[in-house]
Amino acid sequence: MGFFSKIKEGLKKTRDAVIGQIDNMLCSATVIDEDLFDELEEMLVMGDVGVETSQKIRQKLVERVKEEGVSVPYQITGLLEEIVSEMLSGDNELNLETQPSIILVIGVNGVGKTTTIGKLAKILSNQGKKVLLAAADTFRAAAIEQLDIWAERSGCEIIKQSEGSDPAAVIFDAISAAKARNADVIICDTAGRLHNKKYLMDELAKINRVIDRELPNASKEKLLVLDATTGQNAVNQAEQFRDATGITGIVLTKLDGTAKGGVVLAIRDGLNIPVKYIGVGEQIDDLQPFNAEEFTKALFTKTEK
């Protein structure tokens, strides 16, 4: 299955539930009026796009309809696609300019964090980068073993200590090893953060201090892994993590299993956090770099009956 086909298939539930419903409404409408825009906005909100972002999309649509003299309701779909693509664009690529660069991966348990690390390691390895994994999730049962399996699958080395070790110490060891072995990228697993638990946030702050001290000039990414199936709860998590730790990007997993893909817009526009990768399946190559144009095209391409 090709790149576009994979994303298109992964977005099928969202496309059918949200964009399909909007398209059907616009095709059956006879006039463009306030009632039509009210209904369209309501559909966006129900599709987990978020209230503020849905209102913004509505306003942009009203302006473009007037600017372009659109008088037929079904033509609004094309304008909506343009607006969505524009809102999702910008800063979608990882910043990995230095050797080594470091990626800190955070997120609550159950979102697919460790699996995402393994898949990302495989992607970067396939690009010719030497990747080192740091098993700093030292508290969850079997987390180290799970990352070990992914290290083997992706052909990467792993730095680990015993269960219950200081996560910051694991990160220190990984940075030292990366320098000695000329690694290009360090990907750090962390414990499943509950965003309302202060001691876990304090631990993350300690890890950040180690990174800033040992790699002060390195390219750094802080990626928050979110489960798309949780909809607006994912937005709430992103907001809390952003405020507490600073986030450079989002990895949105399990898009293929939900009709709540509109949450991508809520996160990108509402929180101003770029989406870097999306997960559209269980296979190792089902983690895809986020491309706003391709994503939007896949979202608006009609499902064949």
Backbone as CSV, one residue per row, in Angstrom:
resi,resn,N_x,N_y,N_z,CA_x,CA_y,CA_z,C_x,C_y,C_z
1,MET,0.848,-1.196,0.000,0.000,0.000,0.000,0.882,1.243,0.000
2,GLY,0.618,2.202,-0.911,1.414,3.408,-1.009,1.183,4.360,0.146
3,PHE,2.007,5.425,0.180,1.958,6.402,1.260,0.580,7.042,1.380
4,PHE,0.063,7.578,0.263,-1.231,8.247,0.296,-2.353,7.271,0.619
5,SER,-2.295,6.091,0.021,-3.342,5.087,0.259,-3.398,4.682,1.726
6,LYS,-2.224,4.595,2.357,-2.162,4.205,3.770,-2.841,5.257,4.655
7,ILE,-2.549,6.535,4.383,-3.162,7.605,5.162,-4.665,7.677,4.879
8,LYS,-5.029,7.530,3.609,-6.439,7.575,3.240,-7.223,6.479,3.948
9,GLU,-6.674,5.287,3.960,-7.339,4.171,4.638,-7.420,4.416,6.140
10,GLY,-6.347,4.980,6.704,-6.313,5.245,8.131,-7.308,6.306,8.571
11,LEU,-7.668,7.203,7.670,-8.586,8.293,8.007,-10.034,7.990,7.624
12,LYS,-10.293,6.766,7.202,-11.620,6.432,6.687,-12.737,6.743,7.679
13,LYS,-12.564,6.377,8.948,-13.627,6.587,9.932,-13.908,8.066,10.146
14,THR,-12.830,8.865,10.223,-13.007,10.307,10.384,-13.632,10.908,9.137
15,ARG,-13.166,10.478,7.972,-13.685,11.009,6.710,-15.180,10.723,6.591
16,ASP,-15.581,9.510,6.898,-16.997,9.143,6.775,-17.867,9.868,7.796
17,ALA,-17.355,9.995,9.023,-18.161,10.553,10.105,-18.226,12.072,10.092
18,VAL,-17.173,12.726,9.635,-17.119,14.189,9.716,-17.228,14.826,8.333
19,ILE,-16.198,14.632,7.512,-16.183,15.284,6.200,-17.320,14.761,5.321
20,GLY,-17.586,13.462,5.389,-18.675,12.887,4.599,-20.016,13.502,4.953
21,GLN,-20.252,13.705,6.249,-21.506,14.298,6.694,-21.627,15.751,6.241
22,ILE,-20.512,16.481,6.332,-20.513,17.876,5.880,-20.775,17.936,4.383
23,ASP,-20.099,17.079,3.641,-20.257,17.056,2.188,-21.697,16.737,1.795
24,ASN,-22.293,15.777,2.475,-23.698,15.418,2.190,-24.625,16.594,2.484
25,MET,-24.362,17.287,3.585,-25.184,18.433,3.948,-25.082,19.544,2.907
26,LEU,-23.852,19.814,2.457,-23.640,20.884,1.484,-24.243,20.531,0.129
27,CYS,-24.163,19.258,-0.231,-24.720,18.829,-1.523,-26.250,18.891,-1.545
28,SER,-26.872,18.748,-0.382,-28.335,18.773,-0.321,-28.892,20.175,-0.058
29,ALA,-28.004,21.088,0.344,-28.443,22.456,0.634,-28.749,23.197,-0.666
30,THR,-29.648,24.165,-0.579,-30.033,24.939,-1.775,-29.541,26.383,-1.720
31,VAL,-29.307,26.896,-0.523,-28.836,28.282,-0.387,-27.706,28.348,0.638
32,ILE,-26.874,29.358,0.486,-25.814,29.633,1.457,-26.311,30.737,2.383
33,ASP,-26.595,30.381,3.621,-27.079,31.363,4.597,-26.512,31.049,5.972
34,GLU,-26.927,31.811,6.964,-26.418,31.627,8.324,-26.765,30.257,8.880
35,ASP,-27.923,29.741,8.540,-28.314,28.418,9.020,-27.350,27.344,8.512
36,LEU,-26.923,27.484,7.260,-25.986,26.517,6.693,-24.656,26.569,7.450
37,PHE,-24.166,27.770,7.713,-22.903,27.894,8.443,-23.038,27.420,9.889
38,ASP,-24.209,27.624,10.481,-24.455,27.127,11.843,-24.348,25.605,11.872
39,GLU,-24.976,24.961,10.884,-24.979,23.495,10.824,-23.572,22.961,10.568
40,LEU,-22.845,23.632,9.690,-21.483,23.201,9.372,-20.578,23.326,10.610
41,GLU,-20.727,24.436,11.313,-19.924,24.634,12.526,-20.240,23.571,13.572
42,GLU,-21.508,23.248,13.723,-21.912,22.220,14.692,-21.305,20.871,14.338
43,MET,-21.270,20.552,13.037,-20.680,19.285,12.604,-19.183,19.237,12.913
44,LEU,-18.507,20.344,12.741,-17.081,20.401,13.053,-16.841,20.190,14.548
45,VAL,-17.655,20.835,15.358,-17.519,20.676,16.817,-17.766,19.224,17.209
46,MET,-18.790,18.607,16.637,-19.100,17.208,16.934,-17.991,16.280,16.439
47,GLY,-17.197,16.743,15.475,-16.087,15.958,14.949,-14.792,16.190,15.685
48,ASP,-14.871,16.759,16.889,-13.720,16.980,17.772,-12.715,17.994,17.239
49,VAL,-13.195,18.896,16.392,-12.323,19.966,15.908,-12.127,21.031,16.992
50,GLY,-13.054,21.104,17.941,-12.961,22.095,19.005,-13.812,23.311,18.690
51,VAL,-14.369,23.922,19.724,-15.304,25.045,19.527,-14.606,26.246,18.889
52,GLU,-13.483,26.681,19.460,-12.809,27.879,18.955,-12.303,27.688,17.533
53,THR,-11.717,26.532,17.257,-11.204,26.272,15.912,-12.353,26.164,14.910
54,SER,-13.458,25.556,15.312,-14.629,25.461,14.431,-15.175,26.848,14.106
55,GLN,-15.198,27.730,15.102,-15.652,29.100,14.875,-14.713,29.837,13.931
56,LYS,-13.428,29.589,14.074,-12.445,30.225,13.200,-12.612,29.744,11.757
57,ILE,-12.832,28.438,11.592,-13.043,27.889,10.252,-14.297,28.497,9.627
58,ARG,-15.330,28.614,10.429,-16.570,29.213,9.932,-16.329,30.630,9.431
59,GLN,-15.629,31.426,10.213,-15.369,32.808,9.838,-14.560,32.889,8.540
60,LYS,-13.545,32.017,8.431,-12.733,31.989,7.210,-13.582,31.597,6.000
61,LEU,-14.489,30.651,6.197,-15.372,30.227,5.105,-16.285,31.360,4.657
62,VAL,-16.859,32.058,5.623,-17.747,33.185,5.295,-16.998,34.219,4.461
63,GLU,-15.749,34.513,4.873,-14.954,35.504,4.151,-14.629,35.040,2.731
64,ARG,-14.263,33.757,2.586,-13.878,33.259,1.257,-15.070,33.139,0.323
65,VAL,-16.211,32.776,0.881,-17.420,32.699,0.061,-17.718,34.071,-0.551
66,LYS,-17.562,35.113,0.261,-17.803,36.468,-0.226,-16.730,36.895,-1.221
67,GLU,-15.459,36.622,-0.886,-14.350,37.029,-1.751,-14.426,36.388,-3.133
68,GLU,-14.804,35.102,-3.170,-14.781,34.355,-4.426,-16.144,34.276,-5.105
69,GLY,-17.134,34.897,-4.469,-18.461,34.945,-5.081,-19.117,33.583,-5.221
70,VAL,-18.846,32.682,-4.278,-19.431,31.340,-4.317,-20.923,31.422,-4.004
71,SER,-21.736,30.806,-4.834,-23.184,30.861,-4.629,-23.827,29.479,-4.533
72,VAL,-23.043,28.439,-4.845,-23.564,27.071,-4.803,-22.991,26.365,-3.572
73,PRO,-23.844,25.874,-2.677,-23.373,25.298,-1.415,-22.300,24.223,-1.544
74,TYR,-22.411,23.313,-2.515,-21.460,22.202,-2.569,-20.035,22.670,-2.888
75,GLN,-19.902,23.885,-3.435,-18.569,24.416,-3.722,-17.812,24.808,-2.447
76,ILE,-18.511,24.902,-1.337,-17.885,25.247,-0.059,-16.918,24.155,0.384
77,THR,-17.173,22.916,-0.024,-16.280,21.814,0.361,-14.847,22.093,-0.076
78,GLY,-14.676,22.594,-1.296,-13.337,22.914,-1.790,-12.669,24.006,-0.964
79,LEU,-13.438,25.011,-0.563,-12.901,26.089,0.275,-12.511,25.551,1.650
80,LEU,-13.343,24.659,2.172,-13.058,24.057,3.482,-11.757,23.263,3.434
81,GLU,-11.548,22.528,2.360,-10.316,21.752,2.215,-9.094,22.673,2.200
82,GLU,-9.174,23.778,1.489,-8.068,24.739,1.437,-7.757,25.296,2.822
83,ILE,-8.785,25.659,3.551,-8.608,26.255,4.881,-7.987,25.252,5.857
84,VAL,-8.474,24.012,5.828,-7.938,22.978,6.716,-6.456,22.746,6.428
85,SER,-6.092,22.656,5.160,-4.691,22.438,4.792,-3.809,23.578,5.287
86,GLU,-4.275,24.805,5.131,-3.513,25.968,5.585,-3.335,25.963,7.104
87,MET,-4.384,25.592,7.825,-4.332,25.616,9.286,-3.405,24.538,9.844
88,LEU,-3.254,23.434,9.109,-2.426,22.325,9.584,-0.958,22.475,9.192
89,SER,-0.657,23.385,8.305,0.698,23.509,7.768,1.640,24.225,8.735
90,GLY,2.931,23.898,8.594,3.965,24.627,9.303,4.665,23.838,10.389
91,ASP,6.000,23.765,10.295,6.854,23.194,11.337,6.546,21.732,11.617
92,ASN,6.295,20.953,10.569,5.923,19.553,10.756,7.115,18.597,10.777
93,GLU,8.302,19.066,10.393,9.461,18.181,10.338,10.257,18.245,11.644
94,LEU,10.895,17.119,11.981,11.738,17.076,13.174,12.989,17.925,12.966
95,ASN,13.417,18.596,14.033,14.663,19.356,14.010,15.778,18.463,14.561
96,LEU,16.579,17.903,13.662,17.652,16.978,14.039,18.950,17.414,13.356
97,GLU,19.344,18.649,13.591,20.475,19.216,12.857,21.831,18.868,13.465
98,THR,21.899,18.615,14.769,23.185,18.392,15.427,23.480,16.900,15.593
99,GLN,24.730,16.583,15.882,25.115,15.208,16.204,25.770,15.201,17.593
100,PRO,25.123,14.580,18.581,23.801,13.960,18.451,22.677,14.975,18.631
101,SER,21.515,14.649,18.120,20.267,15.331,18.452,19.536,14.446,19.461
102,ILE,18.588,15.033,20.162,17.900,14.244,21.191,16.391,14.450,21.094
103,ILE,15.678,13.344,21.209,14.213,13.367,21.188,13.709,12.802,22.507
104,LEU,12.998,13.604,23.253,12.388,13.160,24.504,10.920,12.857,24.226
105,VAL,10.520,11.611,24.467,9.154,11.181,24.156,8.381,11.011,25.459
106,ILE,7.275,11.742,25.574,6.486,11.713,26.798,5.032,11.395,26.471
107,GLY,4.254,11.098,27.507,2.844,10.769,27.313,2.372,9.790,28.368
108,VAL,1.081,9.779,28.611,0.525,8.887,29.631,0.566,7.451,29.139
109,ASN,0.505,6.525,30.068,0.514,5.105,29.707,-0.700,4.765,28.844
110,GLY,-0.473,3.892,27.874,-1.570,3.397,27.062,-1.771,4.095,25.733
111,VAL,-0.993,5.155,25.469,-1.192,5.899,24.219,-0.367,5.334,23.062
112,GLY,0.523,4.380,23.370,1.378,3.824,22.331,2.740,4.465,22.284
113,LYS,3.203,4.958,23.416,4.454,5.717,23.482,5.670,4.873,23.113
114,THR,5.846,3.730,23.775,7.027,2.894,23.520,6.995,2.329,22.104
115,THR,5.815,1.941,21.635,5.671,1.464,20.266,6.042,2.559,19.273
116,THR,5.618,3.782,19.555,5.955,4.917,18.693,7.461,5.121,18.632
117,ILE,8.139,4.986,19.760,9.594,5.137,19.794,10.257,4.114,18.877
118,GLY,9.802,2.870,18.963,10.366,1.822,18.120,10.169,2.101,16.645
119,LYS,8.978,2.545,16.281,8.690,2.840,14.878,9.490,4.046,14.395
120,LEU,9.614,5.067,15.256,10.390,6.250,14.897,11.868,5.898,14.728
121,ALA,12.360,5.035,15.604,13.748,4.580,15.490,13.985,3.894,14.153
122,LYS,13.022,3.085,13.722,13.135,2.390,12.438,13.154,3.386,11.280
123,ILE,12.290,4.386,11.335,12.234,5.412,10.289,13.574,6.127,10.166
124,LEU,14.120,6.565,11.304,15.375,7.312,11.289,16.548,6.425,10.877
125,SER,16.519,5.165,11.293,17.566,4.218,10.886,17.543,4.011,9.375
126,ASN,16.346,3.919,8.819,16.207,3.757,7.374,16.717,4.974,6.609
127,GLN,16.784,6.106,7.293,17.325,7.331,6.685,18.838,7.408,6.810
128,GLY,19.433,6.347,7.374,20.878,6.297,7.499,21.427,6.873,8.792
129,LYS,20.553,7.179,9.732,20.995,7.739,11.006,21.297,6.625,12.006
130,LYS,22.329,6.850,12.822,22.645,5.932,13.915,21.835,6.361,15.136
131,VAL,20.919,5.488,15.548,19.964,5.831,16.605,20.270,5.047,17.874
132,LEU,20.199,5.749,18.988,20.415,5.138,20.307,19.146,5.333,21.132
133,LEU,18.648,4.258,21.718,17.456,4.336,22.558,17.845,4.394,24.027
134,ALA,17.148,5.232,24.782,17.379,5.356,26.223,16.130,4.894,26.965
135,ALA,16.269,3.807,27.744,15.124,3.221,28.446,14.934,3.892,29.804
136,ALA,14.407,5.127,29.775,14.253,5.901,31.013,12.877,5.742,31.646
137,ASP,12.049,4.857,31.095,10.809,4.478,31.777,11.169,3.304,32.684
138,THR,11.667,3.612,33.865,12.219,2.585,34.751,11.230,2.103,35.810
139,PHE,10.006,2.610,35.756,9.049,2.263,36.806,7.942,1.335,36.340
140,ARG,7.531,1.439,35.085,6.454,0.585,34.603,6.972,-0.830,34.385
141,ALA,6.220,-1.791,34.844,6.611,-3.185,34.710,6.813,-3.549,33.242
142,ALA,7.940,-4.127,32.957,8.290,-4.639,31.619,8.527,-3.556,30.575
143,ALA,8.569,-2.285,30.983,8.784,-1.215,30.006,10.152,-1.339,29.349
144,ILE,11.175,-1.681,30.154,12.530,-1.812,29.622,12.596,-2.971,28.639
145,GLU,11.965,-4.088,28.993,11.951,-5.254,28.108,11.223,-4.940,26.802
146,GLN,10.150,-4.178,26.909,9.382,-3.819,25.712,10.237,-2.974,24.770
147,LEU,10.962,-2.010,25.328,11.819,-1.170,24.485,12.971,-1.988,23.911
148,ASP,13.434,-2.964,24.677,14.498,-3.866,24.207,14.058,-4.576,22.921
149,ILE,12.816,-5.036,22.903,12.279,-5.725,21.735,12.250,-4.791,20.527
150,TRP,11.819,-3.554,20.758,11.761,-2.582,19.668,13.157,-2.193,19.190
151,ALA,14.130,-2.170,20.106,15.506,-1.878,19.705,16.009,-2.940,18.739
152,GLU,15.675,-4.200,19.040,16.084,-5.295,18.166,15.388,-5.211,16.809
153,ARG,14.088,-4.926,16.830,13.331,-4.829,15.580,13.858,-3.710,14.681
154,SER,14.250,-2.606,15.289,14.680,-1.450,14.511,16.177,-1.417,14.266
155,GLY,16.892,-2.397,14.845,18.334,-2.474,14.645,19.107,-1.380,15.341
156,CYS,18.620,-0.942,16.493,19.260,0.154,17.233,19.842,-0.351,18.556
157,GLU,20.845,0.357,19.042,21.392,0.052,20.358,20.510,0.677,21.432
158,ILE,20.559,0.085,22.628,19.746,0.581,23.731,20.610,0.752,24.971
159,ILE,20.367,1.832,25.701,21.024,2.076,26.982,19.974,1.904,28.067
160,LYS,20.272,1.049,29.044,19.283,0.750,30.074,19.973,0.468,31.398
161,GLN,19.193,0.572,32.467,19.632,0.167,33.797,18.553,-0.760,34.368
162,SER,18.693,-1.108,35.607,17.719,-2.010,36.224,16.417,-1.271,36.520
163,GLU,15.351,-2.046,36.661,14.052,-1.468,36.986,14.130,-0.678,38.292
164,GLY,13.528,0.509,38.313,13.530,1.356,39.490,14.701,2.325,39.560
165,SER,15.586,2.284,38.575,16.731,3.198,38.551,16.276,4.637,38.319
166,ASP,17.189,5.560,38.574,16.911,6.980,38.362,16.845,7.245,36.850
167,PRO,15.692,7.690,36.337,15.568,7.937,34.894,16.595,8.940,34.370
168,ALA,16.887,9.961,35.151,17.856,10.969,34.724,19.243,10.361,34.557
169,ALA,19.562,9.363,35.378,20.854,8.685,35.267,20.937,7.887,33.969
170,VAL,19.807,7.306,33.562,19.766,6.570,32.290,20.016,7.529,31.133
171,ILE,19.411,8.698,31.199,19.597,9.701,30.146,21.060,10.149,30.109
172,PHE,21.658,10.340,31.265,23.078,10.719,31.324,23.946,9.657,30.655
173,ASP,23.692,8.405,30.979,24.457,7.303,30.375,24.260,7.267,28.860
174,ALA,23.032,7.512,28.421,22.737,7.468,26.989,23.464,8.586,26.243
175,ILE,23.504,9.756,26.835,24.211,10.885,26.206,25.705,10.589,26.125
176,SER,26.258,10.034,27.199,27.688,9.682,27.200,27.982,8.638,26.124
177,ALA,27.109,7.639,26.008,27.291,6.587,25.013,27.152,7.145,23.597
178,ALA,26.210,8.053,23.409,25.999,8.641,22.085,27.228,9.420,21.629
179,LYS,27.829,10.153,22.560,29.041,10.901,22.231,30.184,9.945,21.863
180,ALA,30.321,8.885,22.642,31.424,7.938,22.427,31.243,7.138,21.138
181,ARG,30.000,6.845,20.772,29.719,5.984,19.621,29.319,6.766,18.368
182,ASN,29.400,8.101,18.447,29.045,8.958,17.311,27.626,8.715,16.810
183,ALA,26.718,8.573,17.738,25.310,8.397,17.365,24.743,9.709,16.835
184,ASP,23.777,9.590,15.938,23.143,10.780,15.366,21.952,11.267,16.192
185,VAL,21.184,10.316,16.723,19.956,10.657,17.435,19.808,9.786,18.673
186,ILE,19.438,10.417,19.790,19.069,9.697,21.009,17.560,9.843,21.177
187,ILE,16.853,8.721,21.279,15.414,8.762,21.546,15.190,8.249,22.964
188,CYS,14.607,9.086,23.798,14.456,8.772,25.221,13.015,8.413,25.569
189,ASP,12.838,7.205,26.066,11.542,6.812,26.621,11.444,7.392,28.028
190,THR,10.230,7.716,28.466,10.034,8.219,29.827,8.824,7.531,30.434
191,ALA,8.704,7.643,31.747,7.574,7.021,32.430,6.269,7.643,31.978
192,GLY,5.192,6.883,32.053,3.877,7.381,31.651,3.433,8.497,32.579
193,ARG,3.526,9.696,32.082,3.230,10.862,32.921,1.737,11.049,33.119
194,LEU,1.328,11.171,34.336,-0.019,11.643,34.623,0.127,13.134,34.860
195,HIS,-0.468,13.936,33.998,-0.169,15.360,33.986,-0.541,16.094,35.280
196,ASN,-1.336,15.457,36.147,-1.684,16.101,37.402,-0.836,15.593,38.575
197,LYS,0.217,14.846,38.296,1.087,14.326,39.348,2.388,15.121,39.368
198,LYS,2.526,15.957,40.375,3.650,16.894,40.417,4.995,16.190,40.442
199,TYR,5.118,15.079,41.173,6.437,14.450,41.289,6.914,13.871,39.967
200,LEU,5.974,13.452,39.139,6.369,12.958,37.825,6.840,14.103,36.932
201,MET,6.193,15.246,37.037,6.638,16.411,36.287,8.006,16.895,36.784
202,ASP,8.212,16.801,38.095,9.511,17.177,38.661,10.613,16.272,38.124
203,GLU,10.293,15.000,37.973,11.265,14.041,37.436,11.617,14.386,35.993
204,LEU,10.603,14.779,35.232,10.833,15.176,33.855,11.698,16.437,33.790
205,ALA,11.470,17.347,34.723,12.288,18.558,34.789,13.753,18.207,35.079
206,LYS,13.967,17.204,35.916,15.327,16.749,36.221,15.999,16.188,34.971
207,ILE,15.263,15.410,34.199,15.788,14.868,32.939,16.182,16.009,32.004
208,ASN,15.324,17.018,31.934,15.613,18.160,31.057,16.876,18.897,31.499
209,ARG,17.093,18.978,32.789,18.308,19.653,33.296,19.556,18.883,32.882
210,VAL,19.480,17.555,32.937,20.616,16.728,32.517,20.897,16.949,31.034
211,ILE,19.855,16.959,30.230,20.022,17.166,28.786,20.625,18.536,28.505
212,ASP,20.106,19.569,29.165,20.604,20.926,28.938,22.059,21.080,29.377
213,ARG,22.441,20.351,30.418,23.825,20.433,30.905,24.787,19.666,30.002
214,GLU,24.393,18.471,29.590,25.289,17.598,28.829,25.265,17.871,27.316
215,LEU,24.137,18.371,26.825,24.018,18.674,25.387,23.410,20.071,25.209
216,PRO,24.115,21.102,25.674,23.532,22.450,25.681,23.194,23.016,24.312
217,ASN,23.902,22.595,23.290,23.691,23.171,21.958,23.031,22.196,20.986
218,ALA,22.570,21.075,21.501,21.993,20.050,20.629,20.579,20.412,20.186
219,SER,20.207,19.902,19.023,18.809,19.986,18.591,17.980,19.106,19.523
220,LYS,16.884,19.658,20.036,16.058,18.929,20.996,14.607,18.941,20.546
221,GLU,14.007,17.782,20.590,12.569,17.661,20.341,11.911,17.061,21.572
222,LYS,10.788,17.642,21.981,9.962,17.063,23.038,8.638,16.679,22.398
223,LEU,8.487,15.380,22.160,7.307,14.885,21.467,6.308,14.287,22.453
224,LEU,5.096,14.760,22.383,4.019,14.223,23.208,3.198,13.257,22.370
225,VAL,3.104,12.007,22.834,2.311,10.994,22.135,0.889,11.030,22.687
226,LEU,-0.077,11.157,21.788,-1.479,11.223,22.176,-2.281,10.174,21.419
227,ASP,-3.303,9.661,22.078,-4.203,8.671,21.501,-5.383,9.399,20.869
228,ALA,-5.493,9.344,19.536,-6.549,10.075,18.837,-7.944,9.622,19.248
229,THR,-8.075,8.381,19.703,-9.408,7.866,20.044,-10.002,8.562,21.262
230,THR,-9.176,9.294,22.023,-9.678,9.984,23.221,-10.233,11.366,22.909
231,GLY,-10.125,11.810,21.662,-10.750,13.070,21.251,-10.307,14.266,22.062
232,GLN,-11.270,14.980,22.625,-10.966,16.215,23.344,-10.109,15.985,24.582
233,ASN,-10.118,14.775,25.133,-9.235,14.485,26.253,-7.772,14.581,25.828
234,ALA,-7.493,14.224,24.580,-6.136,14.367,24.055,-5.740,15.830,23.992
235,VAL,-6.679,16.694,23.630,-6.410,18.133,23.598,-6.091,18.637,24.995
236,ASN,-6.849,18.181,25.976,-6.611,18.585,27.363,-5.240,18.136,27.848
237,GLN,-4.856,16.910,27.501,-3.523,16.416,27.863,-2.441,17.278,27.230
238,ALA,-2.614,17.592,25.962,-1.617,18.398,25.245,-1.459,19.762,25.894
239,GLU,-2.563,20.355,26.293,-2.509,21.675,26.930,-1.769,21.615,28.263
240,GLN,-2.052,20.576,29.043,-1.426,20.451,30.357,0.069,20.189,30.221
241,PHE,0.442,19.308,29.322,1.859,19.009,29.118,2.603,20.214,28.550
242,ARG,1.969,20.911,27.623,2.590,22.108,27.040,2.900,23.136,28.123
243,ASP,1.936,23.369,28.991,2.115,24.360,30.045,3.146,23.924,31.077
244,ALA,3.232,22.612,31.330,4.118,22.110,32.388,5.543,21.869,31.910
245,THR,5.716,21.412,30.676,7.052,20.982,30.252,7.537,21.606,28.952
246,GLY,6.625,22.176,28.184,7.017,22.652,26.864,7.019,21.493,25.886
247,ILE,6.342,21.629,24.782,6.220,20.564,23.783,6.599,21.142,22.421
248,THR,7.428,20.427,21.676,7.782,20.900,20.336,6.949,20.239,19.252
249,GLY,6.289,19.138,19.593,5.499,18.468,18.575,4.642,17.354,19.147
250,ILE,3.692,16.926,18.343,2.737,15.882,18.720,2.900,14.672,17.805
251,VAL,2.797,13.480,18.394,2.624,12.257,17.618,1.227,11.745,17.960
252,LEU,0.370,11.701,16.958,-1.017,11.307,17.193,-1.215,9.877,16.705
253,THR,-1.448,8.958,17.648,-1.555,7.548,17.319,-3.020,7.112,17.172
254,LYS,-3.205,5.927,16.596,-4.500,5.240,16.521,-5.553,6.005,15.722
255,LEU,-5.105,6.801,14.743,-6.056,7.526,13.906,-6.931,6.586,13.088
256,ASP,-6.401,5.403,12.791,-7.161,4.454,11.995,-8.318,3.838,12.771
257,GLY,-8.300,3.975,14.092,-9.327,3.334,14.907,-10.378,4.287,15.437
258,THR,-10.447,5.497,14.883,-11.355,6.479,15.452,-11.970,7.376,14.388
259,ALA,-13.126,7.950,14.723,-13.744,8.974,13.883,-13.421,10.362,14.415
260,LYS,-12.478,10.434,15.364,-12.172,11.697,16.034,-10.894,12.359,15.500
261,GLY,-10.598,12.111,14.227,-9.396,12.679,13.640,-9.400,14.189,13.578
262,GLY,-10.560,14.814,13.754,-10.641,16.269,13.785,-9.832,16.880,14.911
263,VAL,-9.430,16.045,15.868,-8.626,16.526,16.984,-7.280,17.075,16.498
264,VAL,-6.837,16.651,15.323,-5.597,17.189,14.752,-5.698,18.701,14.617
265,LEU,-6.837,19.183,14.139,-7.051,20.617,13.974,-7.119,21.331,15.318
266,ALA,-7.786,20.708,16.281,-7.913,21.314,17.599,-6.547,21.515,18.245
267,ILE,-5.649,20.551,18.048,-4.312,20.635,18.631,-3.445,21.637,17.869
268,ARG,-3.445,21.532,16.558,-2.571,22.394,15.744,-2.976,23.853,15.833
269,ASP,-4.261,24.130,15.674,-4.718,25.509,15.678,-4.986,26.028,17.090
270,GLY,-5.703,25.225,17.873,-6.094,25.699,19.198,-4.935,25.849,20.166
271,LEU,-3.947,24.940,20.081,-2.823,24.965,21.017,-1.520,25.413,20.359
272,ASN,-1.548,25.585,19.045,-0.365,26.008,18.291,0.815,25.056,18.498
273,ILE,0.517,23.762,18.481,1.557,22.734,18.577,1.543,21.943,17.269
274,PRO,2.662,21.880,16.554,2.668,21.154,15.280,2.571,19.653,15.467
275,VAL,1.911,18.991,14.547,1.853,17.535,14.522,3.027,17.047,13.680
276,LYS,3.863,16.172,14.243,5.065,15.702,13.553,4.846,14.341,12.881
277,TYR,4.110,13.452,13.559,3.850,12.110,13.010,2.439,11.692,13.367
278,ILE,1.878,10.804,12.542,0.578,10.210,12.835,0.680,8.696,12.703
279,GLY,-0.062,7.995,13.536,-0.106,6.543,13.493,-1.396,6.084,12.844
280,VAL,-1.279,5.290,11.776,-2.473,4.852,11.041,-2.537,3.332,10.920
281,GLY,-1.959,2.639,11.906,-2.000,1.186,11.882,-1.033,0.593,12.886
282,GLU,-0.988,-0.743,12.933,-0.182,-1.438,13.934,1.203,-1.845,13.426
283,GLN,1.402,-1.848,12.110,2.669,-2.314,11.562,3.787,-1.299,11.811
284,ILE,5.022,-1.764,11.697,6.156,-0.911,12.020,6.277,0.280,11.074
285,ASP,5.731,0.135,9.858,5.796,1.246,8.904,4.505,2.059,8.861
286,ASP,3.648,1.896,9.861,2.386,2.623,9.892,2.462,3.945,10.644
287,LEU,3.662,4.300,11.122,3.888,5.640,11.659,4.364,6.500,10.492
288,GLN,3.611,7.564,10.190,3.891,8.358,9.002,4.235,9.799,9.372
289,PRO,5.242,10.394,8.706,5.514,11.818,8.913,4.268,12.610,8.522
290,PHE,3.947,13.609,9.316,2.730,14.382,9.035,2.989,15.379,7.922
291,ASN,2.170,15.301,6.891,2.214,16.232,5.779,0.827,16.836,5.650
292,ALA,0.709,18.136,5.889,-0.607,18.772,5.951,-1.379,18.626,4.643
293,GLU,-0.692,18.805,3.528,-1.367,18.732,2.231,-1.873,17.315,1.951
294,GLU,-1.010,16.307,2.191,-1.407,14.916,1.949,-2.509,14.486,2.917
295,PHE,-2.386,14.914,4.180,-3.380,14.578,5.187,-4.749,15.130,4.792
296,THR,-4.767,16.397,4.404,-6.030,17.027,4.033,-6.625,16.395,2.788
297,LYS,-5.768,16.100,1.808,-6.226,15.442,0.587,-6.879,14.099,0.911
298,ALA,-6.227,13.341,1.804,-6.762,12.029,2.197,-8.084,12.178,2.952
299,LEU,-8.170,13.229,3.748,-9.370,13.459,4.551,-10.569,13.818,3.678
300,PHE,-10.309,14.517,2.578,-11.410,15.002,1.735,-11.668,14.127,0.505
301,THR,-10.823,13.131,0.274,-11.054,12.246,-0.863,-12.210,11.312,-0.547
302,LYS,-13.226,11.328,-1.373,-14.430,10.553,-1.091,-14.147,9.059,-1.064
303,THR,-14.779,8.377,-0.131,-14.670,6.928,-0.030,-15.470,6.285,-1.152
304,GLU,-14.837,5.346,-1.828,-15.540,4.660,-2.911,-16.568,3.699,-2.332
305,LYS,-17.714,3.712,-2.915,-18.817,2.840,-2.445,-18.618,1.423,-2.968
